Amino acid sequence: MIYYIYSFEVFILFLLSYYSVLIKNKYLTYIVIFVLLILTSSFYGFRDIIIYNQDGFTTDTYRYALIWFKEITTIQDIFYGTSSWKADYLFFTIPYIVNFISSNPNIYLFTNAFISFGLLFYAYYKIINGKKYYYLFPFVVFLILACSTTVANYANLLRQGLAISLVLMSIAFMLENKIKYGYLFFILALFSHKSVIVFFIIYFFVFHTKIKLKYYFYILFFSLPFTFFNILGLIGSNFLLLSEKINSYQGSNSRMLIFKAMILFVIAIFLYNFFKNRKYSYIFEQIFKIYISVLIIAFISFKIEIISGRLLYYPSILLPYFIFNFIFYIKQKNLYFYVVTILTIAYGLFILLTSSTYKTIHFTNTLL
């Protein structure tokens, strides 16, 4: 039931996006976005906490909300408790603070969703220059919520969901040349999920060198064959401890992961060819470099699904930005029919792709 309710919310946002463009009222737009933030956080917060997913494995949400949330009641629990081995101190500070207010795990999930989505929305607001294009911001929020990756990250993979929001905040500040704030949010993200560490390398090449975009693309094609053999395993075989760690993570790639990687790769080719004969903006080029860089690292580590699978969530969350640019371009050309078509396809993909993940966002019975 909640799957269809959430789908209806996204559809209403789809309609509000057009209304926002027509009226161009800044304050009304901000009020609508805030209400949507509350509503979205409620969907992700006040829901049944599923113990097992459809594959029979324990969900991340169950461990966060029903185990670690109840255990983290002191500062010592953050740094020395049963969850401290992950060293995700920022993420586990949230349940510590919420425990002062309520012991209800749904309040914790709501708070975590509110913080994560709030950061995500604000990061996109900065990236698209929301002060100038505020009337288009509901379009971006629609694209974010209509992405199946959003459902997976913010309904179950809560640590990485928060990390993704913080990384986007970091990117937004780096694009504004506020390097100190950029690295501050990078460090905060690092203490939410360790997959963020790859951005330390990416930031160096993207923001501290002047390598042209076409060379990133050449490296991306060069990295594609690495998806067929375990390059990290070959390197790690020379180091006993590293080899044991890699072998413990190694497994066969699921069809969904292969499909997702190929879709992201095809999108990269499409974007490069579509925009290459047009003048890149600085922001678009930098974000595209980040997108391709993450794909390169994911392809190199592809045979270790627990690594590559998590890495592929980062370029996925950048897709709303690229779709926004594509729509903005064709809007300038007065191709409104294509705008409607693309948004309709995007919404259709949401309905299709979230069918396997909607079980993680059930409402609690008290709210039905």
C-alpha positions, 0 to 999 in steps of 0.5 A: 500500500505504501508503495502506491502512496509514495508513488502518488506523492511523487506524481503530485510533485510532478504536477507541482513542478509545472505549477512552480514554473508557471507562477514563479513564486519564490516563497511559495516554492520554498514552503512547498519544498519544506512540506515535501521534506516533512512528508518524505521524511515521514514516509521513510520514518514512520513505517514498519521495520522489516527484519528480512528482505525478499532474499532472506537477509537481515535488512540494514534498517533492522540493525540500525533501528531495533538493535544499535539505536537501542544500544547507543545511549551514551557517548561511550557507546558511539566510540566503544559500543558494538557498532564502534568497529565501523568507525561511522561516528557521525552516523551513530551520533544521531541515534544517541541524540534522538534517544534524549527525545524518544526511544521510539525507533520510528522517531529515529528513522524520521530524524535520520531521513529529515537530516539526510534529505534536508542535506540532499535537497540543499546540496542540489539547491546550491549546485543548480543555483537555486537562488536564480532557478528556484522555480525549477527546483521542484523539478529537481526534487521530483527527479531525486524522489523518482529515482529508485536509488533514492529508495534503496539508499534512504529507506535501507542503506541509511549510513550510505544515504547520509554519506551521499548527502554529505558528499553532495554538500561537499561537492557543492562547496568545492564547486563554489571554490570553498575548499575548506568547507568542501573537505569538512563535509567530506570528512563528515561523510567519511564518518558516516560510510567508508566508501566515501574514501574514494572521493579523496582520490577523485577530488585530487584529480577533479579539483586540483589538476586540469585533466580534460574531460575527454581523457577521463572518458578514455580511462573509462573505456580502458577500465571496462575490461577490468569488469571481467577479471579481479584486478584487486585480487591480483594485486592483493594476492601479494599481501596476505592480510589484504588478500584475505580481506578481498577474498572474503568480499569476493563473489559473483556479480548479480544481474542487477549490478551488471545491468546498473553498471551498463546503464550508467556507462551508456548514460555517460556515453550519451551525455558526452556525445550530447553535450560535447558540441555545446559549451560545457559549464564549469559545474557540469564538467566537474560533476561529469568528471566525478561521475566518470571517476566513480564509474572507473573505480567501480569498474576496476573493483567490479568483481568485488560486489560489496565494493563496486555495488556500493560505489555505483550508488554515488553516480546514480544520485548524480543523474537528477543533475544531468537530467535537469541539464538536459531538460533545461537545454531542451526547454530553452529550445521550446521543446516542451513536448520532449520535456513532458515525454522525458519526465513521464519516462522518468516517472515510469522508470520509478514505478518499474524499478522501485517494485523490488525495493518498496517493501522497505518503506511500509507505514506503521499500522497506526498511520494507515 
